[in-house]
Amino acid sequence: MEVWRDSMELVEMIYKISDTFPDSERFGLTSQIRRAAISIPSNIAEGAARRSTPEYLRFLSIARGSLSEIATQTQIANRLGYSSASPRLDEYIDLIFAKLTALMNVLNKRGDA
């Protein structure tokens, strides 16, 4: 699934970016942003393995929420000077958000949600 593949690439990007955060953030922002990143492909996969469309939609919604967390956390990292703004990352976050939303819309239109 394309959105899952994209979210796996996002995990790699987040790990590389957060690797530059100060050691003092190891249990703070670094941990939080990495957990949010890992949550996205994990929830997509778990939802896809469920037996019903409503369950799948619930997990996709959780994945989209985690993506929003990452958008906020990257802005926090930028404001604190832990990283610099990355248009590529921002575009990738927007792309994944759009793909998740499109998938959710398709599933909702099936009528069994």
C-alpha positions in Angstrom: 0.0 0.0 0.0 1.4 3.3 -1.1 0.5 5.4 2.0 2.0 2.7 4.2 5.3 2.9 2.2 5.3 6.6 2.3 4.8 6.6 6.1 7.7 4.2 6.5 9.9 6.6 4.7 8.6 9.4 7.0 9.7 7.3 10.0 13.2 7.2 8.5 13.2 11.0 8.0 12.0 11.6 11.5 14.7 9.4 13.0 17.4 11.2 11.0 16.0 14.6 12.0 15.5 13.7 15.7 19.0 12.2 15.9 20.3 15.8 15.8 18.2 16.9 18.8 20.1 17.5 22.1 20.7 14.6 24.4 18.6 16.4 27.0 15.6 15.7 24.7 16.2 11.9 24.5 13.2 11.3 26.8 11.2 14.3 25.7 10.7 15.5 22.2 12.9 12.9 20.6 10.9 10.1 22.1 7.6 11.7 21.5 8.2 12.5 17.8 9.6 9.0 17.1 6.6 7.3 18.8 4.2 9.4 16.7 6.1 8.5 13.5 6.1 4.8 14.3 2.4 5.0 15.1 1.5 6.0 11.5 2.5 2.9 9.5 1.7 0.7 12.5 -1.9 1.9 12.6 -2.3 1.7 8.9 -1.1 -2.0 9.0 -3.2 -2.9 12.0 -6.3 -1.3 10.5 -5.8 -3.1 7.2 -5.7 -6.4 9.1 -9.0 -5.8 10.8 -12.2 -7.4 9.6 -14.4 -4.4 9.2 -14.4 -1.1 7.5 -15.3 0.9 10.6 -12.3 -0.6 12.5 -10.0 0.2 9.5 -11.3 3.7 9.5 -10.7 4.1 13.2 -7.0 3.0 12.8 -6.5 5.3 9.8 -7.9 8.2 11.9 -5.4 7.4 14.6 -2.6 7.4 12.0 -3.8 10.8 10.7 -3.8 12.1 14.3 -0.2 10.9 14.8 0.7 12.7 11.6 -0.7 15.9 12.9 1.3 15.4 16.1 4.5 15.2 14.0 3.6 18.4 12.1 3.3 20.1 15.5 6.4 18.5 17.0 8.6 19.5 14.0 7.4 23.1 14.4 8.4 22.9 18.1 11.8 21.5 17.2 12.3 24.3 14.7 11.2 27.0 17.3 13.6 25.6 19.9 16.4 25.5 17.3 16.8 21.8 17.4 16.3 21.5 13.6 15.7 23.9 10.7 12.6 24.1 8.7 12.4 21.4 6.0 10.0 22.2 3.1 10.5 18.6 1.9 9.4 17.2 5.2 6.4 19.5 5.4 5.4 18.5 1.8 5.8 14.9 2.7 3.6 15.2 5.8 0.9 17.0 3.6 1.2 14.3 1.0 0.6 11.5 3.5 -2.2 13.4 5.2 -3.9 13.8 1.8 -3.4 10.1 1.0 -4.8 9.0 4.3 -7.8 11.3 3.9 -8.4 10.0 0.3 -8.3 6.4 1.5 -10.7 7.2 4.4 -13.1 8.9 1.9 -13.0 5.8 -0.4 -13.8 3.5 2.5 -16.6 5.8 3.8 -18.2 5.8 0.3 -18.4 2.0 0.3 -21.4 2.3 2.4 -20.5 -0.4 4.9 -18.8 2.1 7.3 
